[in-house]
Every structure is written in C-alpha cells, then in structure tokens.
Amino acid sequence: IAFCWIIIILIGLSQLICIVGLIFRDSLKLIPYAVLGQFDPANLLTSLILMPLAPIGVKLGYIILNKIRQEVIYRYLYIVLFLSGLKLIYDSVF
C-alpha cells in the first residue's frame, strides 16, 4: 500500500488512473488474441523486436508536429485517408 501512495505522490492521482485504465483496456485485447491463436512465437518475436522503436516513433512524431504547420499535416493526412479509402473500395469491388 505504501508503494501505491509513493506512485500517487510522484505522478499524481489523475495520471495514475489514466495509466491503470490504459493497462486494463490493453489487457482486455489479450482475450481475443488468445482465442484467435495469435500468440505464436513469430508474432511475439516480431513484437519484441519492434518494441524499442515505439519511443523513437513517438519522439519523431512530436518533433515533426512542432516543426510543420498544422494545416500542412492535416492536408497530408486527408490525402492519405482518401487514398486508403479508395484502396479499400477497390479491394472490396475487385
């Protein structure tokens, strides 16, 4: 119980609630993955290899968002979403 109070003092109660909620939400995803048989060694190895790249991607995204104007980012994202929508429509028709 003392450990919980130390965490609350260090990061704050609202951040702790947010972190616990995210962990709970993500742990619920494990049930369908297990039912669908996605816990094979190849998938786990791929996740393990790519895990160190996640903080790099977050940092790179933060830097890019602070360097480029928001209108340019939105325009790019709308184009990418439009093209991916066209691809999905194409795949469903053909």
Jmol script that loads the backbone (N, CA, C; Angstrom):
load data "model"
ATOM      1  N   ILE A   1       0.832  -1.188   0.000  1.00  0.00           N
ATOM      2  CA  ILE A   1       0.000   0.000   0.000  1.00  0.00           C
ATOM      3  C   ILE A   1       0.870   1.243   0.000  1.00  0.00           C
ATOM      4  N   ALA A   2       2.006   1.182   0.658  1.00  0.00           N
ATOM      5  CA  ALA A   2       2.907   2.334   0.663  1.00  0.00           C
ATOM      6  C   ALA A   2       3.425   2.622  -0.736  1.00  0.00           C
ATOM      7  N   PHE A   3       3.658   1.567  -1.510  1.00  0.00           N
ATOM      8  CA  PHE A   3       4.126   1.742  -2.881  1.00  0.00           C
ATOM      9  C   PHE A   3       3.110   2.521  -3.704  1.00  0.00           C
ATOM     10  N   CYS A   4       1.821   2.232  -3.524  1.00  0.00           N
ATOM     11  CA  CYS A   4       0.766   2.948  -4.253  1.00  0.00           C
ATOM     12  C   CYS A   4       0.767   4.430  -3.904  1.00  0.00           C
ATOM     13  N   TRP A   5       0.971   4.742  -2.624  1.00  0.00           N
ATOM     14  CA  TRP A   5       0.995   6.146  -2.220  1.00  0.00           C
ATOM     15  C   TRP A   5       2.205   6.864  -2.802  1.00  0.00           C
ATOM     16  N   ILE A   6       3.326   6.183  -2.888  1.00  0.00           N
ATOM     17  CA  ILE A   6       4.521   6.797  -3.484  1.00  0.00           C
ATOM     18  C   ILE A   6       4.265   7.108  -4.958  1.00  0.00           C
ATOM     19  N   ILE A   7       3.638   6.171  -5.672  1.00  0.00           N
ATOM     20  CA  ILE A   7       3.330   6.405  -7.088  1.00  0.00           C
ATOM     21  C   ILE A   7       2.366   7.575  -7.233  1.00  0.00           C
ATOM     22  N   ILE A   8       1.341   7.630  -6.380  1.00  0.00           N
ATOM     23  CA  ILE A   8       0.376   8.729  -6.447  1.00  0.00           C
ATOM     24  C   ILE A   8       1.067  10.061  -6.188  1.00  0.00           C
ATOM     25  N   ILE A   9       1.983  10.107  -5.249  1.00  0.00           N
ATOM     26  CA  ILE A   9       2.699  11.346  -4.950  1.00  0.00           C
ATOM     27  C   ILE A   9       3.608  11.738  -6.110  1.00  0.00           C
ATOM     28  N   LEU A  10       4.268  10.765  -6.722  1.00  0.00           N
ATOM     29  CA  LEU A  10       5.222  11.077  -7.787  1.00  0.00           C
ATOM     30  C   LEU A  10       4.542  11.489  -9.088  1.00  0.00           C
ATOM     31  N   ILE A  11       3.495  10.791  -9.520  1.00  0.00           N
ATOM     32  CA  ILE A  11       2.905  11.101 -10.822  1.00  0.00           C
ATOM     33  C   ILE A  11       1.532  11.737 -10.736  1.00  0.00           C
ATOM     34  N   GLY A  12       0.905  11.735  -9.606  1.00  0.00           N
ATOM     35  CA  GLY A  12      -0.423  12.328  -9.466  1.00  0.00           C
ATOM     36  C   GLY A  12      -1.518  11.297  -9.651  1.00  0.00           C
ATOM     37  N   LEU A  13      -2.609  11.532  -8.978  1.00  0.00           N
ATOM     38  CA  LEU A  13      -3.717  10.576  -8.982  1.00  0.00           C
ATOM     39  C   LEU A  13      -4.374  10.470 -10.355  1.00  0.00           C
ATOM     40  N   SER A  14      -4.583  11.598 -11.032  1.00  0.00           N
ATOM     41  CA  SER A  14      -5.261  11.543 -12.332  1.00  0.00           C
ATOM     42  C   SER A  14      -4.422  10.795 -13.362  1.00  0.00           C
ATOM     43  N   GLN A  15      -3.114  10.976 -13.341  1.00  0.00           N
ATOM     44  CA  GLN A  15      -2.251  10.248 -14.272  1.00  0.00           C
ATOM     45  C   GLN A  15      -2.226   8.765 -13.934  1.00  0.00           C
ATOM     46  N   LEU A  16      -2.250   8.428 -12.651  1.00  0.00           N
ATOM     47  CA  LEU A  16      -2.273   7.032 -12.247  1.00  0.00           C
ATOM     48  C   LEU A  16      -3.562   6.356 -12.723  1.00  0.00           C
ATOM     49  N   ILE A  17      -4.698   7.037 -12.575  1.00  0.00           N
ATOM     50  CA  ILE A  17      -5.971   6.485 -13.034  1.00  0.00           C
ATOM     51  C   ILE A  17      -5.935   6.275 -14.543  1.00  0.00           C
ATOM     52  N   CYS A  18      -5.363   7.215 -15.271  1.00  0.00           N
ATOM     53  CA  CYS A  18      -5.257   7.099 -16.721  1.00  0.00           C
ATOM     54  C   CYS A  18      -4.386   5.901 -17.104  1.00  0.00           C
ATOM     55  N   ILE A  19      -3.260   5.737 -16.459  1.00  0.00           N
ATOM     56  CA  ILE A  19      -2.349   4.627 -16.758  1.00  0.00           C
ATOM     57  C   ILE A  19      -3.010   3.286 -16.451  1.00  0.00           C
ATOM     58  N   VAL A  20      -3.680   3.190 -15.308  1.00  0.00           N
ATOM     59  CA  VAL A  20      -4.350   1.940 -14.948  1.00  0.00           C
ATOM     60  C   VAL A  20      -5.460   1.634 -15.946  1.00  0.00           C
ATOM     61  N   GLY A  21      -6.193   2.663 -16.371  1.00  0.00           N
ATOM     62  CA  GLY A  21      -7.236   2.462 -17.375  1.00  0.00           C
ATOM     63  C   GLY A  21      -6.683   1.966 -18.698  1.00  0.00           C
ATOM     64  N   LEU A  22      -5.563   2.530 -19.122  1.00  0.00           N
ATOM     65  CA  LEU A  22      -4.942   2.086 -20.373  1.00  0.00           C
ATOM     66  C   LEU A  22      -4.443   0.650 -20.265  1.00  0.00           C
ATOM     67  N   ILE A  23      -3.845   0.316 -19.139  1.00  0.00           N
ATOM     68  CA  ILE A  23      -3.364  -1.050 -18.949  1.00  0.00           C
ATOM     69  C   ILE A  23      -4.541  -2.026 -18.952  1.00  0.00           C
ATOM     70  N   PHE A  24      -5.632  -1.665 -18.278  1.00  0.00           N
ATOM     71  CA  PHE A  24      -6.810  -2.535 -18.249  1.00  0.00           C
ATOM     72  C   PHE A  24      -7.408  -2.699 -19.637  1.00  0.00           C
ATOM     73  N   ARG A  25      -7.509  -1.590 -20.383  1.00  0.00           N
ATOM     74  CA  ARG A  25      -8.051  -1.657 -21.741  1.00  0.00           C
ATOM     75  C   ARG A  25      -7.184  -2.537 -22.634  1.00  0.00           C
ATOM     76  N   ASP A  26      -5.885  -2.366 -22.543  1.00  0.00           N
ATOM     77  CA  ASP A  26      -4.988  -3.167 -23.375  1.00  0.00           C
ATOM     78  C   ASP A  26      -4.972  -4.629 -22.955  1.00  0.00           C
ATOM     79  N   SER A  27      -5.150  -4.896 -21.663  1.00  0.00           N
ATOM     80  CA  SER A  27      -5.158  -6.295 -21.232  1.00  0.00           C
ATOM     81  C   SER A  27      -6.415  -7.013 -21.721  1.00  0.00           C
ATOM     82  N   LEU A  28      -7.506  -6.274 -21.949  1.00  0.00           N
ATOM     83  CA  LEU A  28      -8.714  -6.900 -22.491  1.00  0.00           C
ATOM     84  C   LEU A  28      -8.504  -7.379 -23.925  1.00  0.00           C
ATOM     85  N   LYS A  29      -7.546  -6.786 -24.632  1.00  0.00           N
ATOM     86  CA  LYS A  29      -7.259  -7.206 -26.003  1.00  0.00           C
ATOM     87  C   LYS A  29      -6.601  -8.579 -26.045  1.00  0.00           C
ATOM     88  N   LEU A  30      -6.041  -9.012 -24.953  1.00  0.00           N
ATOM     89  CA  LEU A  30      -5.349 -10.295 -24.936  1.00  0.00           C
ATOM     90  C   LEU A  30      -6.307 -11.465 -25.119  1.00  0.00           C
ATOM     91  N   ILE A  31      -7.540 -11.318 -24.670  1.00  0.00           N
ATOM     92  CA  ILE A  31      -8.508 -12.419 -24.757  1.00  0.00           C
ATOM     93  C   ILE A  31      -8.810 -12.779 -26.218  1.00  0.00           C
ATOM     94  N   PRO A  32      -9.186 -11.815 -27.083  1.00  0.00           N
ATOM     95  CA  PRO A  32      -9.422 -12.202 -28.481  1.00  0.00           C
ATOM     96  C   PRO A  32      -8.160 -12.712 -29.181  1.00  0.00           C
ATOM     97  N   TYR A  33      -7.017 -12.134 -28.860  1.00  0.00           N
ATOM     98  CA  TYR A  33      -5.776 -12.618 -29.468  1.00  0.00           C
ATOM     99  C   TYR A  33      -5.534 -14.078 -29.107  1.00  0.00           C
ATOM    100  N   ALA A  34      -5.785 -14.442 -27.867  1.00  0.00           N
ATOM    101  CA  ALA A  34      -5.586 -15.827 -27.450  1.00  0.00           C
ATOM    102  C   ALA A  34      -6.597 -16.751 -28.126  1.00  0.00           C
ATOM    103  N   VAL A  35      -7.844 -16.294 -28.228  1.00  0.00           N
ATOM    104  CA  VAL A  35      -8.878 -17.127 -28.858  1.00  0.00           C
ATOM    105  C   VAL A  35      -8.571 -17.342 -30.340  1.00  0.00           C
ATOM    106  N   LEU A  36      -8.052 -16.317 -31.000  1.00  0.00           N
ATOM    107  CA  LEU A  36      -7.747 -16.417 -32.427  1.00  0.00           C
ATOM    108  C   LEU A  36      -6.395 -17.072 -32.709  1.00  0.00           C
ATOM    109  N   GLY A  37      -5.668 -17.422 -31.669  1.00  0.00           N
ATOM    110  CA  GLY A  37      -4.394 -18.107 -31.857  1.00  0.00           C
ATOM    111  C   GLY A  37      -3.270 -17.206 -32.329  1.00  0.00           C
ATOM    112  N   GLN A  38      -3.292 -15.944 -31.935  1.00  0.00           N
ATOM    113  CA  GLN A  38      -2.273 -15.001 -32.372  1.00  0.00           C
ATOM    114  C   GLN A  38      -1.022 -14.992 -31.495  1.00  0.00           C
ATOM    115  N   PHE A  39      -1.016 -15.781 -30.450  1.00  0.00           N
ATOM    116  CA  PHE A  39       0.145 -15.827 -29.564  1.00  0.00           C
ATOM    117  C   PHE A  39       1.102 -16.931 -30.000  1.00  0.00           C
ATOM    118  N   ASP A  40       1.581 -16.833 -31.224  1.00  0.00           N
ATOM    119  CA  ASP A  40       2.580 -17.800 -31.648  1.00  0.00           C
ATOM    120  C   ASP A  40       3.960 -17.145 -31.532  1.00  0.00           C
ATOM    121  N   PRO A  41       5.023 -17.932 -31.524  1.00  0.00           N
ATOM    122  CA  PRO A  41       6.363 -17.362 -31.319  1.00  0.00           C
ATOM    123  C   PRO A  41       6.763 -16.312 -32.353  1.00  0.00           C
ATOM    124  N   ALA A  42       6.311 -16.455 -33.586  1.00  0.00           N
ATOM    125  CA  ALA A  42       6.689 -15.480 -34.620  1.00  0.00           C
ATOM    126  C   ALA A  42       6.103 -14.101 -34.310  1.00  0.00           C
ATOM    127  N   ASN A  43       4.825 -14.040 -33.927  1.00  0.00           N
ATOM    128  CA  ASN A  43       4.205 -12.753 -33.595  1.00  0.00           C
ATOM    129  C   ASN A  43       4.828 -12.130 -32.352  1.00  0.00           C
ATOM    130  N   LEU A  44       5.097 -12.948 -31.355  1.00  0.00           N
ATOM    131  CA  LEU A  44       5.701 -12.421 -30.129  1.00  0.00           C
ATOM    132  C   LEU A  44       7.116 -11.918 -30.385  1.00  0.00           C
ATOM    133  N   LEU A  45       7.866 -12.612 -31.234  1.00  0.00           N
ATOM    134  CA  LEU A  45       9.224 -12.174 -31.565  1.00  0.00           C
ATOM    135  C   LEU A  45       9.195 -10.862 -32.347  1.00  0.00           C
ATOM    136  N   THR A  46       8.268 -10.751 -33.284  1.00  0.00           N
ATOM    137  CA  THR A  46       8.129  -9.503 -34.034  1.00  0.00           C
ATOM    138  C   THR A  46       7.790  -8.341 -33.109  1.00  0.00           C
ATOM    139  N   SER A  47       6.881  -8.562 -32.176  1.00  0.00           N
ATOM    140  CA  SER A  47       6.524  -7.514 -31.211  1.00  0.00           C
ATOM    141  C   SER A  47       7.715  -7.132 -30.350  1.00  0.00           C
ATOM    142  N   LEU A  48       8.472  -8.119 -29.935  1.00  0.00           N
ATOM    143  CA  LEU A  48       9.643  -7.862 -29.099  1.00  0.00           C
ATOM    144  C   LEU A  48      10.699  -7.070 -29.853  1.00  0.00           C
ATOM    145  N   ILE A  49      10.886  -7.386 -31.119  1.00  0.00           N
ATOM    146  CA  ILE A  49      11.885  -6.672 -31.919  1.00  0.00           C
ATOM    147  C   ILE A  49      11.455  -5.230 -32.185  1.00  0.00           C
ATOM    148  N   LEU A  50      10.173  -5.010 -32.447  1.00  0.00           N
ATOM    149  CA  LEU A  50       9.687  -3.674 -32.781  1.00  0.00           C
ATOM    150  C   LEU A  50       9.423  -2.786 -31.565  1.00  0.00           C
ATOM    151  N   MET A  51       9.361  -3.363 -30.383  1.00  0.00           N
ATOM    152  CA  MET A  51       9.045  -2.608 -29.178  1.00  0.00           C
ATOM    153  C   MET A  51      10.001  -1.435 -28.916  1.00  0.00           C
ATOM    154  N   PRO A  52      11.302  -1.583 -29.090  1.00  0.00           N
ATOM    155  CA  PRO A  52      12.183  -0.430 -28.847  1.00  0.00           C
ATOM    156  C   PRO A  52      11.982   0.715 -29.837  1.00  0.00           C
ATOM    157  N   LEU A  53      11.362   0.457 -30.978  1.00  0.00           N
ATOM    158  CA  LEU A  53      11.141   1.515 -31.963  1.00  0.00           C
ATOM    159  C   LEU A  53       9.970   2.422 -31.611  1.00  0.00           C
ATOM    160  N   ALA A  54       9.085   1.996 -30.722  1.00  0.00           N
ATOM    161  CA  ALA A  54       7.908   2.791 -30.376  1.00  0.00           C
ATOM    162  C   ALA A  54       8.270   4.152 -29.777  1.00  0.00           C
ATOM    163  N   PRO A  55       9.166   4.236 -28.781  1.00  0.00           N
ATOM    164  CA  PRO A  55       9.510   5.565 -28.261  1.00  0.00           C
ATOM    165  C   PRO A  55      10.194   6.451 -29.303  1.00  0.00           C
ATOM    166  N   ILE A  56      10.941   5.845 -30.210  1.00  0.00           N
ATOM    167  CA  ILE A  56      11.584   6.619 -31.271  1.00  0.00           C
ATOM    168  C   ILE A  56      10.527   7.227 -32.183  1.00  0.00           C
ATOM    169  N   GLY A  57       9.499   6.440 -32.524  1.00  0.00           N
ATOM    170  CA  GLY A  57       8.419   6.944 -33.363  1.00  0.00           C
ATOM    171  C   GLY A  57       7.630   8.053 -32.690  1.00  0.00           C
ATOM    172  N   VAL A  58       7.393   7.912 -31.399  1.00  0.00           N
ATOM    173  CA  VAL A  58       6.671   8.958 -30.665  1.00  0.00           C
ATOM    174  C   VAL A  58       7.481  10.241 -30.641  1.00  0.00           C
ATOM    175  N   LYS A  59       8.760  10.146 -30.371  1.00  0.00           N
ATOM    176  CA  LYS A  59       9.635  11.327 -30.328  1.00  0.00           C
ATOM    177  C   LYS A  59       9.728  11.976 -31.709  1.00  0.00           C
ATOM    178  N   LEU A  60       9.878  11.156 -32.751  1.00  0.00           N
ATOM    179  CA  LEU A  60       9.942  11.687 -34.111  1.00  0.00           C
ATOM    180  C   LEU A  60       8.637  12.385 -34.492  1.00  0.00           C
ATOM    181  N   GLY A  61       7.499  11.796 -34.136  1.00  0.00           N
ATOM    182  CA  GLY A  61       6.215  12.428 -34.400  1.00  0.00           C
ATOM    183  C   GLY A  61       6.058  13.745 -33.670  1.00  0.00           C
ATOM    184  N   TYR A  62       6.521  13.802 -32.437  1.00  0.00           N
ATOM    185  CA  TYR A  62       6.466  15.043 -31.655  1.00  0.00           C
ATOM    186  C   TYR A  62       7.300  16.136 -32.308  1.00  0.00           C
ATOM    187  N   ILE A  63       8.491  15.767 -32.775  1.00  0.00           N
ATOM    188  CA  ILE A  63       9.366  16.741 -33.431  1.00  0.00           C
ATOM    189  C   ILE A  63       8.735  17.239 -34.721  1.00  0.00           C
ATOM    190  N   ILE A  64       8.193  16.303 -35.516  1.00  0.00           N
ATOM    191  CA  ILE A  64       7.578  16.689 -36.789  1.00  0.00           C
ATOM    192  C   ILE A  64       6.376  17.596 -36.562  1.00  0.00           C
ATOM    193  N   LEU A  65       5.544  17.282 -35.574  1.00  0.00           N
ATOM    194  CA  LEU A  65       4.365  18.103 -35.307  1.00  0.00           C
ATOM    195  C   LEU A  65       4.723  19.509 -34.858  1.00  0.00           C
ATOM    196  N   ASN A  66       5.881  19.665 -34.224  1.00  0.00           N
ATOM    197  CA  ASN A  66       6.290  21.001 -33.793  1.00  0.00           C
ATOM    198  C   ASN A  66       7.031  21.772 -34.870  1.00  0.00           C
ATOM    199  N   LYS A  67       7.500  21.113 -35.920  1.00  0.00           N
ATOM    200  CA  LYS A  67       8.252  21.786 -36.980  1.00  0.00           C
ATOM    201  C   LYS A  67       7.381  22.199 -38.162  1.00  0.00           C
ATOM    202  N   ILE A  68       6.297  21.454 -38.419  1.00  0.00           N
ATOM    203  CA  ILE A  68       5.468  21.670 -39.605  1.00  0.00           C
ATOM    204  C   ILE A  68       4.154  22.320 -39.192  1.00  0.00           C
ATOM    205  N   ARG A  69       3.658  23.207 -40.042  1.00  0.00           N
ATOM    206  CA  ARG A  69       2.379  23.857 -39.756  1.00  0.00           C
ATOM    207  C   ARG A  69       1.245  22.834 -39.710  1.00  0.00           C
ATOM    208  N   GLN A  70       0.276  23.088 -38.878  1.00  0.00           N
ATOM    209  CA  GLN A  70      -0.829  22.155 -38.671  1.00  0.00           C
ATOM    210  C   GLN A  70      -1.653  21.964 -39.944  1.00  0.00           C
ATOM    211  N   GLU A  71      -1.818  23.000 -40.760  1.00  0.00           N
ATOM    212  CA  GLU A  71      -2.589  22.881 -41.991  1.00  0.00           C
ATOM    213  C   GLU A  71      -1.937  21.895 -42.951  1.00  0.00           C
ATOM    214  N   VAL A  72      -0.620  21.922 -43.029  1.00  0.00           N
ATOM    215  CA  VAL A  72       0.099  21.004 -43.920  1.00  0.00           C
ATOM    216  C   VAL A  72      -0.081  19.561 -43.449  1.00  0.00           C
ATOM    217  N   ILE A  73      -0.013  19.351 -42.150  1.00  0.00           N
ATOM    218  CA  ILE A  73      -0.177  18.000 -41.602  1.00  0.00           C
ATOM    219  C   ILE A  73      -1.584  17.485 -41.891  1.00  0.00           C
ATOM    220  N   TYR A  74      -2.605  18.328 -41.651  1.00  0.00           N
ATOM    221  CA  TYR A  74      -3.976  17.908 -41.914  1.00  0.00           C
ATOM    222  C   TYR A  74      -4.197  17.613 -43.391  1.00  0.00           C
ATOM    223  N   ARG A  75      -3.642  18.438 -44.283  1.00  0.00           N
ATOM    224  CA  ARG A  75      -3.798  18.205 -45.711  1.00  0.00           C
ATOM    225  C   ARG A  75      -3.181  16.868 -46.102  1.00  0.00           C
ATOM    226  N   TYR A  76      -2.000  16.594 -45.592  1.00  0.00           N
ATOM    227  CA  TYR A  76      -1.332  15.321 -45.874  1.00  0.00           C
ATOM    228  C   TYR A  76      -2.155  14.148 -45.350  1.00  0.00           C
ATOM    229  N   LEU A  77      -2.661  14.260 -44.124  1.00  0.00           N
ATOM    230  CA  LEU A  77      -3.445  13.171 -43.542  1.00  0.00           C
ATOM    231  C   LEU A  77      -4.751  12.945 -44.293  1.00  0.00           C
ATOM    232  N   TYR A  78      -5.401  14.026 -44.753  1.00  0.00           N
ATOM    233  CA  TYR A  78      -6.622  13.862 -45.535  1.00  0.00           C
ATOM    234  C   TYR A  78      -6.342  13.147 -46.848  1.00  0.00           C
ATOM    235  N   ILE A  79      -5.223  13.471 -47.485  1.00  0.00           N
ATOM    236  CA  ILE A  79      -4.859  12.801 -48.739  1.00  0.00           C
ATOM    237  C   ILE A  79      -4.598  11.321 -48.494  1.00  0.00           C
ATOM    238  N   VAL A  80      -3.858  11.013 -47.433  1.00  0.00           N
ATOM    239  CA  VAL A  80      -3.564   9.611 -47.117  1.00  0.00           C
ATOM    240  C   VAL A  80      -4.847   8.854 -46.787  1.00  0.00           C
ATOM    241  N   LEU A  81      -5.743   9.450 -46.007  1.00  0.00           N
ATOM    242  CA  LEU A  81      -7.015   8.800 -45.681  1.00  0.00           C
ATOM    243  C   LEU A  81      -7.867   8.594 -46.928  1.00  0.00           C
ATOM    244  N   PHE A  82      -7.887   9.577 -47.822  1.00  0.00           N
ATOM    245  CA  PHE A  82      -8.655   9.447 -49.051  1.00  0.00           C
ATOM    246  C   PHE A  82      -8.106   8.315 -49.908  1.00  0.00           C
ATOM    247  N   LEU A  83      -6.783   8.263 -50.060  1.00  0.00           N
ATOM    248  CA  LEU A  83      -6.176   7.204 -50.864  1.00  0.00           C
ATOM    249  C   LEU A  83      -6.386   5.822 -50.249  1.00  0.00           C
ATOM    250  N   SER A  84      -6.298   5.728 -48.929  1.00  0.00           N
ATOM    251  CA  SER A  84      -6.533   4.427 -48.301  1.00  0.00           C
ATOM    252  C   SER A  84      -8.008   4.026 -48.419  1.00  0.00           C
ATOM    253  N   GLY A  85      -8.923   4.992 -48.388  1.00  0.00           N
ATOM    254  CA  GLY A  85     -10.335   4.696 -48.613  1.00  0.00           C
ATOM    255  C   GLY A  85     -10.577   4.198 -50.021  1.00  0.00           C
ATOM    256  N   LEU A  86      -9.918   4.842 -51.005  1.00  0.00           N
ATOM    257  CA  LEU A  86     -10.034   4.362 -52.382  1.00  0.00           C
ATOM    258  C   LEU A  86      -9.502   2.940 -52.521  1.00  0.00           C
ATOM    259  N   LYS A  87      -8.405   2.647 -51.856  1.00  0.00           N
ATOM    260  CA  LYS A  87      -7.829   1.296 -51.910  1.00  0.00           C
ATOM    261  C   LYS A  87      -8.790   0.283 -51.301  1.00  0.00           C
ATOM    262  N   LEU A  88      -9.422   0.622 -50.184  1.00  0.00           N
ATOM    263  CA  LEU A  88     -10.387  -0.286 -49.559  1.00  0.00           C
ATOM    264  C   LEU A  88     -11.594  -0.516 -50.466  1.00  0.00           C
ATOM    265  N   ILE A  89     -12.068   0.541 -51.106  1.00  0.00           N
ATOM    266  CA  ILE A  89     -13.191   0.388 -52.029  1.00  0.00           C
ATOM    267  C   ILE A  89     -12.778  -0.490 -53.202  1.00  0.00           C
ATOM    268  N   TYR A  90     -11.597  -0.248 -53.740  1.00  0.00           N
ATOM    269  CA  TYR A  90     -11.092  -1.059 -54.854  1.00  0.00           C
ATOM    270  C   TYR A  90     -10.990  -2.531 -54.457  1.00  0.00           C
ATOM    271  N   ASP A  91     -10.444  -2.802 -53.268  1.00  0.00           N
ATOM    272  CA  ASP A  91     -10.311  -4.187 -52.808  1.00  0.00           C
ATOM    273  C   ASP A  91     -11.663  -4.860 -52.596  1.00  0.00           C
ATOM    274  N   SER A  92     -12.653  -4.106 -52.166  1.00  0.00           N
ATOM    275  CA  SER A  92     -13.959  -4.718 -51.921  1.00  0.00           C
ATOM    276  C   SER A  92     -14.723  -4.970 -53.221  1.00  0.00           C
ATOM    277  N   VAL A  93     -14.473  -4.172 -54.246  1.00  0.00           N
ATOM    278  CA  VAL A  93     -15.163  -4.340 -55.522  1.00  0.00           C
ATOM    279  C   VAL A  93     -14.495  -5.415 -56.361  1.00  0.00           C
ATOM    280  N   PHE A  94     -13.170  -5.433 -56.380  1.00  0.00           N
ATOM    281  CA  PHE A  94     -12.453  -6.387 -57.241  1.00  0.00           C
ATOM    282  C   PHE A  94     -11.854  -7.444 -56.406  1.00  0.00           C
TER     283      PHE A  94
END
end "model"
wireframe off; spacefill off
backbone 0.3
color backbone group
